[in-house]
Amino acid sequence: MNKNIRALAAIAQKDRRTILGLMSGTSVDGLDMALCHITGSGRDTRIQLAAFETTAYPPHFKDEIKTVFSKKLVDFEKLTLLHPWVALQQADIILSFLKKHNIGKEEVDIIASHGQTVYHAPKALHQQQQFGNATLQIGDGDHMAVATGIITISDFRQKHIAAGGEGAPLAVYGDYFIFSKKGEDRIMLNMGGIANFTFLPGSMDANKIFSTDTGPGNTMMDALMQQQFPGKYFDEDAAVARQGTVNDSLLKALKDHPFFEQSFPKTTGPELFNLSYLEQAKQKAGVAELNVYDTMATLNLFSATTIAEAVQKTMQQKNSFVLYASGGGMHNPLLMEHIQNLLPTIVIKHTSELGIHPDAKEAVLFAVLANECVAGGDVQFGKELKGIPSVTMGKISFPW
């Protein structure tokens, strides 16, 4: 037997696996690293978060990603070069993280790498009938495995698409395994560049789980900040938005898109919700010269409104549920105020109350997916449930 296969088999049979989950979102602000001790699998999964850290990407990393990010036309040579380069940059960050926390790489069984999304193309967005759903994440798993010396599982979204999904949201699997609670209906809301949520039924019935993107989270606000305030990457404490006034005409134009009329579940990305989308909405609303403060105030309410309306549409038959928030949007106080005002009867909490730091949630969930890849069983989410195929995900890369 190949030594790497033997090592993987031994990891699968361990009582406890140490997995480093990685997440690099569409905001491209930094690499989230969650070192998890995991026992069991499926609904018996138990997580101990041993260490968590976000390492901010340097400006040159962000600039390189921007050359190919969400663009229909790119320099194909640059894209090819970035695929291993991203993995090697992240590998350096990982090794520094392990050194800082006095963790030997031999202590880590697996790295679970999301990679860096550069294009998300569900069929509902590209509308080319001869092609299906597609998505692309760069950051090659083989390069990461060799550079770190640790077995790496990556490229999770491709199996999801191959099995009939859209490649997102993937959080639904980990949400069900580690956040479900008998007797309490829960909404797990994550607000990254794009906002999405998972409904977890208090009945624990996997057939009743629901997950969808809702539209923009931070992506349009972040893009506007970067355009108008060089060196700023996001609207810290909603300082810019709070100086503005919501423009009702622009808000109406922003919401006037077929995406919001599509049935759930659905996925989207910055390929749709970007500065071009904003400019088109401004033209439609007749407010092309609207100042940046009023524009930011309107974008903030736009994200909050589309999140709240999606929750209301899908949960209208539920009398009570608790919403647990995570992701970068959770740190935007105005966004959270709007969501609470739009959902006045809903209790809103943070995932920290469930034992997982909100900023670590997505990285933890990819560690869970990697755990399922090597040690998981057969968990059925229901054949009739659109968008949540009952599969394990991830491609395995070995070091030397």
KATA-V427740 format. One record per residue. N is the residue number from 0. RES is the residue in one small letter. PHI is phi in whole degrees, -180 to 180 (999 if undefined). NEAR is the number of other C-alpha atoms within 10 Angstrom. D_LAST is the distance of its C-alpha to the last C-alpha in Angstrom with 2 decimals. Layout:
BEGIN
n=<N:N>
res=<RES:RES>
phi=<PHI:PHI>
near=<NEAR:NEAR>
d_last=<D_LAST:D_LAST>
END
This chain:
BEGIN
n=<0:1:2:3:4:5:6:7:8:9:10:11:12:13:14:15:16:17:18:19:20:21:22:23:24:25:26:27:28:29:30:31:32:33:34:35:36:37:38:39:40:41:42:43:44:45:46:47:48:49:50:51:52:53:54:55:56:57:58:59:60:61:62:63:64:65:66:67:68:69:70:71:72:73:74:75:76:77:78:79:80:81:82:83:84:85:86:87:88:89:90:91:92:93:94:95:96:97:98:99:100:101:102:103:104:105:106:107:108:109:110:111:112:113:114:115:116:117:118:119:120:121:122:123:124:125:126:127:128:129:130:131:132:133:134:135:136:137:138:139:140:141:142:143:144:145:146:147:148:149:150:151:152:153:154:155:156:157:158:159:160:161:162:163:164:165:166:167:168:169:170:171:172:173:174:175:176:177:178:179:180:181:182:183:184:185:186:187:188:189:190:191:192:193:194:195:196:197:198:199:200:201:202:203:204:205:206:207:208:209:210:211:212:213:214:215:216:217:218:219:220:221:222:223:224:225:226:227:228:229:230:231:232:233:234:235:236:237:238:239:240:241:242:243:244:245:246:247:248:249:250:251:252:253:254:255:256:257:258:259:260:261:262:263:264:265:266:267:268:269:270:271:272:273:274:275:276:277:278:279:280:281:282:283:284:285:286:287:288:289:290:291:292:293:294:295:296:297:298:299:300:301:302:303:304:305:306:307:308:309:310:311:312:313:314:315:316:317:318:319:320:321:322:323:324:325:326:327:328:329:330:331:332:333:334:335:336:337:338:339:340:341:342:343:344:345:346:347:348:349:350:351:352:353:354:355:356:357:358:359:360:361:362:363:364:365:366:367:368:369:370:371:372:373:374:375:376:377:378:379:380:381:382:383:384:385:386:387:388:389:390:391:392:393:394:395:396:397:398:399>
res=<m:n:k:n:i:r:a:l:a:a:i:a:q:k:d:r:r:t:i:l:g:l:m:s:g:t:s:v:d:g:l:d:m:a:l:c:h:i:t:g:s:g:r:d:t:r:i:q:l:a:a:f:e:t:t:a:y:p:p:h:f:k:d:e:i:k:t:v:f:s:k:k:l:v:d:f:e:k:l:t:l:l:h:p:w:v:a:l:q:q:a:d:i:i:l:s:f:l:k:k:h:n:i:g:k:e:e:v:d:i:i:a:s:h:g:q:t:v:y:h:a:p:k:a:l:h:q:q:q:q:f:g:n:a:t:l:q:i:g:d:g:d:h:m:a:v:a:t:g:i:i:t:i:s:d:f:r:q:k:h:i:a:a:g:g:e:g:a:p:l:a:v:y:g:d:y:f:i:f:s:k:k:g:e:d:r:i:m:l:n:m:g:g:i:a:n:f:t:f:l:p:g:s:m:d:a:n:k:i:f:s:t:d:t:g:p:g:n:t:m:m:d:a:l:m:q:q:q:f:p:g:k:y:f:d:e:d:a:a:v:a:r:q:g:t:v:n:d:s:l:l:k:a:l:k:d:h:p:f:f:e:q:s:f:p:k:t:t:g:p:e:l:f:n:l:s:y:l:e:q:a:k:q:k:a:g:v:a:e:l:n:v:y:d:t:m:a:t:l:n:l:f:s:a:t:t:i:a:e:a:v:q:k:t:m:q:q:k:n:s:f:v:l:y:a:s:g:g:g:m:h:n:p:l:l:m:e:h:i:q:n:l:l:p:t:i:v:i:k:h:t:s:e:l:g:i:h:p:d:a:k:e:a:v:l:f:a:v:l:a:n:e:c:v:a:g:g:d:v:q:f:g:k:e:l:k:g:i:p:s:v:t:m:g:k:i:s:f:p:w>
phi=<999:-56:-62:-72:-65:-63:-64:-66:-63:-66:-63:-61:-94:-66:-72:-140:-112:-104:-126:-97:-86:-121:-140:-130:-88:-70:-75:51:-91:177:-102:-83:-126:-123:-86:-118:-98:-121:-117:70:-159:55:-71:-94:-65:-129:-118:-120:-84:-83:-160:-143:-161:-113:-101:-67:-75:-70:-54:-67:-66:-60:-64:-66:-63:-61:-69:-126:-71:55:-108:-72:-116:-135:-75:-66:-62:-62:-60:-62:-70:-70:-57:-76:-61:-59:-61:-71:-64:-69:-62:-62:-64:-62:-64:-67:-62:-65:-64:-59:-96:54:-113:-74:-64:-69:-82:-99:-75:-147:-101:-110:-107:-72:80:-116:-65:-118:-159:-121:-134:-66:-59:-62:-93:-80:54:-102:-62:-79:-118:-99:-72:-154:-157:-138:-117:-108:119:-62:-66:-64:-65:-67:-64:-70:-68:-99:77:-122:-53:-122:-112:-145:55:-64:-73:-67:-65:-58:-69:-59:-92:111:-88:-107:86:-167:-73:-93:-59:-55:-67:-66:-56:-65:-71:-115:-117:-65:-141:-62:92:-131:-73:-130:-112:-102:-98:-115:-118:-97:-59:-110:-95:-148:-145:-119:-96:-112:-74:-65:-75:68:-83:-62:-66:-101:-68:-139:-147:-160:-78:-112:138:-71:-102:-103:-59:-75:-64:-63:-62:-67:-60:-67:-75:-93:-131:-51:94:-100:-110:-159:-86:-62:58:58:-62:-74:-60:-69:-84:-108:-123:-63:-98:-63:-65:-68:-59:-63:-68:-63:-82:-88:-147:-56:-54:-76:-97:-65:-71:-87:-81:-155:-131:-155:-169:-65:-62:-102:-92:-146:-68:-66:-60:-63:-65:-64:-66:-62:-63:-63:-84:73:-129:-58:-99:-58:-70:-65:-71:-68:-64:-67:-61:-72:-62:-61:-70:-59:-62:-63:-66:-69:-65:-63:-67:-65:-62:-63:-64:-86:-110:-63:-90:-100:-77:-153:-161:-110:-103:-110:-98:-154:92:-59:-62:-63:-88:-92:-64:-70:-60:-67:-63:-61:-62:-65:-67:-80:-124:-64:-94:-96:-79:-112:-128:-111:-67:-59:-73:-107:93:-125:-57:-56:-73:-91:-55:-67:-63:-62:-65:-74:-63:-64:-63:-66:-61:-65:-60:-98:-134:-80:-110:-101:-109:-96:-101:97:-64:-85:-86:-65:86:-130:-64:-85:-135:-95:-132:117:-109:-98:-119:-102:-72:-52>
near=<6:7:10:14:11:11:14:18:13:11:18:18:11:14:9:16:21:23:26:31:28:27:25:21:21:20:20:20:19:19:21:23:28:29:26:24:19:20:17:18:21:20:17:10:18:16:21:14:18:12:15:20:14:18:16:14:16:10:10:9:16:16:12:14:19:13:15:18:22:21:13:8:9:12:10:10:8:13:18:11:11:18:18:17:18:20:23:22:15:23:20:13:18:23:16:13:19:17:12:9:11:9:12:10:15:10:12:19:22:29:29:32:29:25:24:23:21:22:20:24:21:23:16:17:16:15:12:11:8:6:10:16:20:18:17:16:18:23:24:22:28:22:21:30:23:17:19:20:18:21:24:27:29:27:23:25:22:21:18:22:20:15:14:15:22:30:24:25:23:24:24:22:28:22:23:22:21:20:20:23:15:11:10:15:19:21:24:25:27:26:26:21:25:25:27:29:27:25:25:28:22:16:13:18:15:18:14:14:20:21:28:27:24:28:29:27:30:27:25:26:26:20:21:21:19:15:13:10:13:8:10:14:17:23:22:14:13:18:16:17:24:17:12:16:14:19:18:11:15:25:22:15:18:22:17:13:12:9:16:15:9:10:8:17:19:22:26:24:24:24:19:18:19:18:18:12:16:20:14:14:22:20:13:16:17:13:15:14:9:13:11:17:17:19:24:28:24:24:27:28:22:24:28:27:22:19:23:18:16:18:21:14:10:15:14:9:8:9:9:14:19:17:21:22:24:26:24:19:24:20:18:17:15:20:25:18:13:18:21:16:14:17:16:10:12:15:12:18:14:18:22:15:10:12:13:19:18:21:25:25:25:29:25:32:24:30:32:29:26:28:27:24:20:20:20:19:14:11:16:13:20:15:11:9:15:16:25:29:21:17:18:20:22:23:18:21:21:21:16:12>
d_last=<15.12:11.41:9.87:8.56:12.09:13.62:12.28:13.56:16.76:17.32:17.07:19.52:21.91:22.07:25.48:24.06:20.88:19.98:19.06:19.11:21.11:21.36:24.32:25.36:28.71:31.01:32.75:29.68:30.88:27.74:24.62:25.62:23.28:24.33:22.70:24.03:24.53:25.20:27.03:28.23:27.92:30.43:33.77:32.79:30.07:30.67:29.13:29.20:28.35:27.09:26.67:27.28:27.41:27.85:26.77:28.99:27.62:29.20:31.78:29.80:27.05:29.87:31.55:28.58:28.22:31.98:31.87:30.42:31.20:33.59:34.91:35.99:35.78:32.81:31.39:28.83:26.97:26.77:25.45:22.71:21.76:21.97:19.48:16.34:18.56:19.55:16.04:15.42:18.89:18.36:15.11:17.37:20.01:17.87:16.83:20.54:21.64:19.71:21.03:24.49:24.60:23.27:20.41:17.31:14.06:13.73:17.00:15.81:14.83:14.42:15.09:17.76:18.14:21.38:20.71:23.80:26.54:28.18:30.46:31.85:34.13:35.80:38.37:41.17:40.32:39.54:42.24:41.18:42.21:40.00:36.84:35.59:33.85:30.83:28.72:25.93:23.40:21.13:18.04:15.05:12.75:9.61:10.46:11.26:8.19:6.11:9.42:10.16:7.26:9.32:9.62:11.92:14.99:16.99:19.76:22.04:25.21:24.72:25.23:28.27:29.77:28.96:30.82:33.83:33.31:33.26:29.85:31.71:32.70:29.78:31.12:33.48:31.02:30.10:33.71:35.02:32.74:33.25:36.45:38.87:41.95:44.60:47.93:46.79:46.10:43.55:42.48:39.07:39.55:36.71:37.82:35.09:35.70:36.86:38.60:37.95:39.02:38.56:41.58:41.04:44.03:45.50:45.93:42.13:42.51:39.33:41.54:43.34:40.40:40.71:38.43:39.09:38.76:42.11:41.85:41.15:40.19:39.59:38.46:41.92:43.06:39.96:40.35:44.02:43.39:40.89:43.42:46.47:45.19:42.64:40.22:40.83:38.24:40.20:43.72:43.41:45.81:47.30:49.34:49.85:50.55:53.09:55.10:55.61:57.59:56.31:57.66:58.63:58.84:55.29:54.02:55.75:54.29:50.73:51.14:52.66:49.69:49.07:45.77:47.88:49.94:47.05:46.75:44.08:41.16:39.95:37.28:37.55:36.03:36.85:37.29:40.70:41.49:41.41:43.92:45.25:46.09:47.86:49.86:50.95:52.13:54.03:55.78:56.63:58.04:59.95:58.38:56.43:57.46:56.59:55.41:51.90:53.07:54.79:51.92:49.41:51.79:52.03:48.28:47.84:50.44:49.03:45.67:47.52:49.98:47.53:45.49:48.69:50.17:47.09:47.18:50.93:50.72:48.17:49.59:53.28:53.79:52.34:54.86:52.47:48.82:46.81:44.62:41.54:40.35:37.01:35.33:36.48:39.86:40.73:41.18:43.76:46.99:49.15:46.85:46.92:50.70:51.20:49.17:51.17:54.41:53.57:52.61:55.30:55.35:51.60:50.05:47.08:44.59:41.09:38.03:38.14:40.97:38.51:36.15:33.67:34.07:35.08:32.69:29.75:30.75:28.65:25.40:26.33:27.06:23.61:22.23:24.76:23.63:20.03:21.64:23.71:20.81:19.31:22.54:25.44:28.39:30.92:32.76:35.43:36.67:39.39:39.37:42.20:40.49:39.63:36.44:34.67:33.02:32.05:28.34:25.01:22.86:19.39:16.40:13.17:9.84:6.57:3.80:0.00>
END
